[in-house]
Amino acid sequence: MQDPVTGVWYQILDMPAHKGNYLEASASSMFVYSLAKAVRKGYIDSAYDEVARRGYRGILKEFVSVEEGLVSLKLAMTVTARVAANTADRSRVFPPEIYLVTIIPQTIVSESVSSR
């Protein structure tokens, strides 16, 4: 369910057009890493290499900026703690609204970028 426009993934994978859903940085990073490693190790077909590469390009475009030697990660920090306290009951289906919360923009900036 990779977004065809950006190359990254949404918070709720199968509901990209749902109001309040947003492009998710950490999950996209984990998908890219997992896909790239699985291709490299031969666990999955090499066709998934392009999926990982598209995701990587999307992460750089959507979530990373470099200005004056500083790398900034543009993240959307959210709280998904509204999930019911007892998540051990795997048969329970939660409505998507509990995952769609107000986005609080955050930026993480590094001190410098070496030119290696």
Summary of the structure (lengths in Angstrom):
residues: 116
radius of gyration: 16.5
end to end distance: 34.9
largest distance: 50.9
contacts: 272
relative contact order: 0.18
helix: 31%
strand: 17%
